[in-house]
Amino acid sequence: MARSILSTPSGASVLVFGDGSGDATNEWVADWARDHLAADATVTYNAWDRISGRYTAPIRYGTTGRSITVWNASVRSPDMALEPARVAKAWQATDLVMLSYGHRRTPSTITVQMDAILAAIRAKNPTVPIVVMLQNPDRADTATMQQETTQKIQAWAASHAFATVDIYSAFMADPTPRDTLVLSDGSPSLQGSHLWAKALAEALQVAA
């Protein structure tokens, strides 16, 4: 469904809520918008500024094809108790929502936190399609907890019949040393962000 939405000739928009793995202009959301979506579309990229509580001036990628608007409401180290309110504040009318959470979260609480975020989304739009990222693995010192959290998010997405993009497995399958792909805080490095964006683009190519 995500592929068909983003391929609509008349254009589409996608709204991303997530953590610090994708908030910067050199991380996966902007990378995906610039290097993949803009290959055959004109993309308007808008990033959320948590200080001002609004989106920054848009950046345009690409000059041809249909129009795609990307609203990136990811922030570094989000306070999960406050995320539902931030979802409401950052909300934009959109054709597709992507959720990307998990780093530095515990398996015992992540499901309840995702439920609260989902409730905030559904209060804005009861039917908008949602795609869930299964985030990249951490470095060795926190890899076990990250894997458990990722499994919880995968089960949560399945319980709601949400499509997932398995970034975790893409990182595990890549021969590049883990510490080259992942920073100490669990966020992808520049190379890891390229891998994430590429894995997402490939997943959408084979999606129904």
C-alpha positions as CSV (number, residue, x, y, z in Angstrom):
1,M,0.0,0.0,0.0
2,A,2.8,2.4,0.8
3,R,4.3,1.9,-2.6
4,S,1.1,2.7,-4.4
5,I,0.5,5.8,-2.2
6,L,3.9,7.2,-3.0
7,S,3.5,6.3,-6.7
8,T,0.3,8.2,-7.1
9,P,0.7,10.4,-10.2
10,S,-1.1,13.3,-8.6
11,G,1.3,13.3,-5.7
12,A,1.4,12.3,-2.1
13,S,2.6,13.1,1.4
14,V,4.2,11.1,4.2
15,L,4.5,12.1,7.8
16,V,7.3,10.5,9.9
17,F,7.3,10.3,13.7
18,G,10.4,8.9,15.3
19,D,13.5,9.4,17.3
20,G,17.1,10.6,16.8
21,S,17.9,7.9,14.3
22,G,16.2,10.0,11.6
23,D,15.9,13.6,12.8
24,A,19.0,15.1,11.1
25,T,19.5,16.1,7.4
26,N,22.2,13.4,7.1
27,E,20.1,10.6,8.5
28,W,17.6,8.2,6.9
29,V,14.5,10.3,6.4
30,A,16.3,13.1,4.5
31,D,18.5,10.5,2.8
32,W,15.5,8.6,1.6
33,A,13.8,11.8,0.4
34,R,16.9,13.2,-1.4
35,D,18.5,10.1,-2.9
36,H,15.5,7.8,-3.5
37,L,12.2,9.6,-3.7
38,A,13.6,12.5,-5.6
39,A,15.0,10.2,-8.3
40,D,11.6,10.4,-10.1
41,A,9.7,13.0,-8.1
42,T,9.9,16.6,-6.8
43,V,10.2,16.3,-3.1
44,T,9.5,18.9,-0.5
45,Y,11.2,18.0,2.8
46,N,10.1,19.6,6.1
47,A,11.9,19.0,9.4
48,W,10.4,19.5,12.8
49,D,12.2,21.9,15.2
50,R,11.5,20.9,18.7
51,I,12.7,24.2,20.1
52,S,10.2,26.4,18.1
53,G,7.6,23.7,18.0
54,R,7.1,24.1,14.3
55,Y,8.5,22.9,11.0
56,T,11.5,24.6,9.5
57,A,11.7,26.1,6.0
58,P,11.1,23.4,3.4
59,I,14.0,22.0,1.4
60,R,13.3,20.8,-2.2
61,Y,14.9,17.8,-3.7
62,G,14.5,16.8,-7.4
63,T,12.8,18.8,-10.2
64,T,10.7,16.4,-12.2
65,G,7.8,14.0,-11.8
66,R,5.0,13.9,-9.3
67,S,5.2,15.9,-6.1
68,I,5.9,14.3,-2.7
69,T,5.9,16.1,0.6
70,V,7.8,14.6,3.5
71,W,7.1,15.9,7.0
72,N,9.8,14.7,9.3
73,A,8.7,15.0,12.9
74,S,11.5,12.9,14.3
75,V,13.4,14.3,17.3
76,R,16.4,13.1,19.3
77,S,15.6,11.3,22.5
78,P,11.9,11.9,22.5
79,D,10.1,11.9,25.9
80,M,7.7,9.1,25.2
81,A,5.2,10.3,27.8
82,L,4.9,13.5,25.8
83,E,5.0,12.1,22.3
84,P,1.2,11.8,22.0
85,A,0.9,15.6,22.6
86,R,3.7,16.2,20.2
87,V,2.0,14.1,17.5
88,A,-1.0,16.3,17.8
89,K,1.0,19.4,17.6
90,A,3.2,18.3,14.6
91,W,0.3,16.7,12.8
92,Q,-0.2,17.4,9.1
93,A,-2.8,16.1,6.7
94,T,-1.1,13.2,5.1
95,D,-1.5,10.1,3.0
96,L,0.9,7.9,4.9
97,V,2.4,7.8,8.4
98,M,5.7,6.1,9.3
99,L,6.7,5.3,12.9
100,S,10.3,4.8,13.9
101,Y,10.9,4.2,17.6
102,G,12.9,1.8,19.7
103,H,16.4,3.1,20.5
104,R,17.0,3.5,24.2
105,R,13.5,2.1,25.0
106,T,12.8,-0.9,27.2
107,P,10.8,-4.0,26.1
108,S,8.5,-3.8,29.1
109,T,7.2,-0.3,28.2
110,I,7.4,0.1,24.5
111,T,4.1,-1.4,23.6
112,V,2.1,0.9,25.9
113,Q,4.1,3.9,24.5
114,M,3.3,2.9,21.0
115,D,-0.4,2.4,21.9
116,A,-0.5,6.0,23.2
117,I,1.2,7.4,20.0
118,L,-1.2,5.4,17.9
119,A,-4.2,6.8,19.8
120,A,-3.0,10.3,19.1
121,I,-2.6,9.5,15.4
122,R,-6.1,8.0,15.2
123,A,-7.6,11.0,16.9
124,K,-6.3,13.0,13.9
125,N,-7.1,10.5,11.2
126,P,-8.9,7.2,11.9
127,T,-7.8,5.5,8.7
128,V,-4.5,6.8,7.5
129,P,-2.1,3.9,6.6
130,I,0.8,3.3,9.0
131,V,4.2,1.7,8.3
132,V,6.4,0.8,11.2
133,M,10.2,0.7,11.0
134,L,12.0,-2.1,12.8
135,Q,15.1,-0.1,13.7
136,N,18.8,-1.0,13.2
137,P,20.5,-3.0,15.9
138,D,22.6,-1.3,18.6
139,R,26.3,-1.9,19.2
140,A,27.2,-4.9,21.2
141,D,26.8,-3.4,24.7
142,T,23.1,-2.8,24.3
143,A,22.3,-5.1,21.4
144,T,20.3,-7.6,23.4
145,M,17.8,-5.1,24.8
146,Q,17.5,-3.5,21.4
147,Q,16.7,-6.8,19.9
148,E,14.0,-7.5,22.5
149,T,12.5,-4.0,22.0
150,T,12.5,-4.5,18.2
151,Q,10.7,-7.8,18.6
152,K,8.1,-6.1,20.8
153,I,7.5,-3.4,18.1
154,Q,7.2,-6.0,15.4
155,A,4.6,-7.9,17.4
156,W,2.8,-4.6,18.1
157,A,2.7,-3.8,14.4
158,A,1.5,-7.3,13.5
159,S,-1.3,-7.0,16.1
160,H,-2.6,-3.9,14.2
161,A,-1.9,-5.4,10.8
162,F,0.6,-2.6,10.0
163,A,3.2,-3.1,7.4
164,T,6.8,-3.1,8.7
165,V,10.2,-2.4,7.1
166,D,12.9,-4.6,8.5
167,I,15.8,-2.3,8.9
168,Y,17.2,-4.5,11.7
169,S,17.7,-7.5,9.3
170,A,19.2,-5.3,6.6
171,F,21.9,-4.1,9.1
172,M,22.5,-7.7,10.4
173,A,22.9,-9.0,6.8
174,D,25.4,-6.2,5.8
175,P,29.1,-7.3,6.0
176,T,30.2,-3.9,7.2
177,P,31.4,-4.0,10.9
178,R,28.5,-3.0,13.2
179,D,30.5,-0.1,14.8
180,T,30.9,1.4,11.3
181,L,27.2,1.4,10.7
182,V,26.0,2.4,14.2
183,L,27.1,5.2,16.5
184,S,27.5,4.9,20.2
185,D,24.0,6.2,20.9
186,G,22.4,3.6,18.6
187,S,21.7,5.9,15.8
188,P,23.0,4.9,12.3
189,S,26.2,6.5,11.1
190,L,26.3,8.3,7.8
191,Q,27.0,4.9,6.1
192,G,24.3,3.3,8.2
193,S,21.8,6.0,7.3
194,H,22.5,5.3,3.6
195,L,21.9,1.6,4.2
196,W,18.6,2.4,6.0
197,A,17.3,4.6,3.2
198,K,18.3,2.1,0.6
199,A,16.6,-0.8,2.5
200,L,13.5,1.3,2.8
201,A,13.5,2.1,-0.9
202,E,14.0,-1.5,-1.8
203,A,11.2,-2.6,0.6
204,L,8.8,-0.2,-1.0
205,Q,9.7,-1.5,-4.5
206,V,8.6,-5.1,-3.6
207,A,5.7,-4.0,-1.4
208,A,2.2,-4.7,-2.6
